[in-house]
Amino acid sequence: MSLGDDFRAFALKGNVVDLAVGVIIGGAFGKIVTALVNDLVMPFVALALPSGDWRTAGLVLRHGAEAKDDVVLRYGDFLATTIDFLVIAFALFVVVTKLVRARAATEDAR
């Protein structure tokens, strides 16, 4: 067999195709969850924090000669990324739990 034949056999296996579909759907799901976080969750977080621009929020640990030289502990972006992760993890938990229950119900019906 040639290299092309080997690659074709590998690429057309069911697992590879399933993985490709999963990655594409995961990317689309990620966009939905990111929109949910940015548009529905983060405005409430912004209300809880003292300033409106909370993604750039930070604590100056040491002032430098110029503002760009300051040593800053930037917690705003970390907070946003953490909340994004938690919402994505919860959404995936709900989806997977529903799928497992639906699969169990169909197997019980057989």
C-alpha positions in Angstrom: 0.0 0.0 0.0 1.2 3.5 -0.7 1.3 6.4 1.7 -1.8 7.9 0.1 -3.8 4.7 0.6 -2.7 4.4 4.2 -3.7 8.0 4.8 -7.1 7.5 3.1 -7.8 4.4 5.2 -6.9 6.3 8.4 -8.9 9.5 7.5 -12.0 7.6 6.6 -12.2 5.5 9.8 -15.3 6.2 11.8 -13.4 7.5 14.9 -11.6 10.2 12.9 -14.8 11.4 11.3 -16.6 11.4 14.6 -13.7 13.4 16.1 -13.8 15.9 13.3 -17.6 16.4 13.7 -17.1 16.7 17.5 -14.5 19.4 17.1 -16.6 21.4 14.7 -19.7 21.2 16.9 -17.5 22.0 19.9 -16.3 25.1 18.2 -19.8 26.3 17.5 -20.9 25.4 21.0 -17.9 27.4 22.4 -19.1 30.5 20.4 -22.6 30.1 21.9 -21.3 29.8 25.4 -18.8 32.7 24.9 -21.7 34.9 23.7 -23.7 33.8 26.8 -20.9 34.7 29.1 -20.0 38.0 27.4 -23.6 39.2 26.9 -25.6 37.8 29.8 -23.2 36.9 32.7 -20.5 39.5 32.5 -22.7 42.6 32.8 -23.8 41.3 36.2 -20.2 40.8 37.2 -19.4 44.3 36.0 -22.1 45.6 38.3 -20.5 43.8 41.3 -17.1 45.2 40.6 -16.2 48.9 41.5 -15.3 50.0 38.0 -17.0 49.5 34.7 -13.9 48.3 32.8 -13.3 45.3 35.1 -11.4 43.2 32.5 -8.5 45.5 32.8 -8.8 45.8 36.6 -5.6 45.3 38.5 -3.7 46.2 41.7 -0.6 48.3 41.3 2.1 46.6 43.4 4.9 49.0 42.5 4.8 52.3 40.6 7.4 52.7 37.9 8.9 55.9 36.4 6.1 55.7 33.8 2.7 54.1 33.8 3.9 51.3 31.4 6.6 50.4 34.0 4.2 49.7 36.8 4.1 46.3 38.3 0.5 45.4 38.2 -1.4 42.3 39.4 -4.0 42.0 36.7 -7.0 40.1 38.1 -9.7 41.3 35.7 -8.9 39.2 32.7 -8.2 36.2 35.0 -11.6 36.6 36.6 -13.3 36.8 33.1 -11.5 33.7 31.9 -12.4 31.8 35.1 -16.0 32.7 34.8 -16.0 31.8 31.1 -14.6 28.4 32.0 -17.1 27.8 34.8 -20.0 28.6 32.5 -18.7 26.4 29.8 -18.0 23.5 32.2 -21.5 23.8 33.7 -23.1 23.9 30.2 -21.2 20.8 29.1 -22.1 19.1 32.3 -25.8 19.8 31.7 -25.6 18.6 28.0 -23.6 15.4 28.8 -26.0 14.6 31.7 -29.0 15.0 29.5 -27.4 12.9 26.7 -26.5 10.1 29.1 -30.0 10.0 30.6 -31.6 10.0 27.1 -29.3 7.2 26.0 -30.1 5.2 29.1 -33.9 5.8 28.5 -33.6 4.5 24.9 -31.6 1.5 26.0 -34.2 0.7 28.7 -37.0 1.0 26.2 -35.4 -1.7 24.0 
